[in-house]
Amino acid sequence: MDDKIYQVTSPVMGTFYCTSSPGEPPMVKVGQEIKTSDIVCVIESMKIFTEIRSEYAGIVKKILVENEEPVMKKQALIVIEKK
């Protein structure tokens, strides 16, 4: 994989949420610039919500899953082009 590309992955099996709560706008959108430690999504597992943060600053290139879609542990969720 290209050194400039980073994939945000799920630390647990659960449900992917791109918003902090129903009716809110997505936390990130394709083309958006983000900073290190920005929250990019939330994974809900067994009623526990885990905020997923980016390890790198960059541009969101692709969101690989849909809101409320089940995800597996270590599944790629979001592709970021590192700055």
C-alpha positions in Angstrom: 0.0 0.0 0.0 1.1 3.6 -0.7 2.9 5.2 2.2 0.7 8.3 1.8 -2.5 6.2 2.3 -3.8 5.4 5.7 -6.8 3.2 6.5 -8.8 3.8 9.6 -9.8 0.4 10.9 -12.3 -0.8 13.5 -10.8 -1.9 16.8 -13.9 -4.1 17.6 -16.7 -5.9 15.9 -19.9 -3.7 16.0 -22.0 -1.2 14.2 -20.5 1.8 12.3 -21.9 5.2 12.8 -20.8 8.2 10.8 -22.7 10.7 13.0 -22.6 11.4 16.7 -26.4 11.1 17.0 -29.4 10.6 14.7 -30.1 13.7 12.6 -26.6 15.1 13.0 -24.3 15.7 10.0 -21.5 13.1 9.3 -18.3 13.6 11.3 -16.3 13.5 8.1 -17.0 13.7 4.4 -15.0 12.7 1.3 -12.6 15.6 0.4 -12.6 16.9 4.0 -9.3 17.8 5.6 -8.8 16.3 9.0 -6.2 16.7 11.8 -4.5 14.0 13.9 -6.8 12.8 16.6 -10.0 14.1 14.9 -13.0 11.8 15.6 -13.9 10.2 12.2 -16.7 7.8 13.3 -18.1 5.8 16.2 -18.4 2.0 16.6 -21.1 0.6 18.9 -20.4 -2.8 20.4 -22.6 -4.3 23.1 -24.1 -0.8 24.0 -20.6 0.7 24.3 -19.8 3.5 21.9 -16.1 3.9 20.9 -15.0 7.1 19.2 -12.5 6.3 16.4 -9.8 8.9 15.8 -7.5 9.4 12.9 -3.8 8.7 13.6 -2.7 11.1 10.9 -3.7 14.5 9.4 -4.8 14.4 5.8 -7.7 14.3 3.4 -10.6 11.8 3.5 -10.4 10.0 0.2 -13.1 7.3 0.7 -15.6 6.1 3.3 -15.8 2.3 2.8 -18.9 1.5 4.9 -22.4 2.9 5.2 -24.0 4.4 8.3 -25.3 1.7 10.7 -23.5 -1.1 8.8 -22.1 -4.0 10.8 -18.3 -4.1 10.8 -15.7 -6.7 11.8 -12.6 -6.1 14.0 -9.8 -4.7 11.9 -12.1 -3.9 9.0 -11.0 -0.9 6.9 -13.6 2.0 7.4 -12.1 5.2 6.0 -9.2 5.9 3.6 -7.1 9.0 4.3 -4.4 10.5 2.2 -1.7 11.6 4.7 -0.2 15.1 4.6 
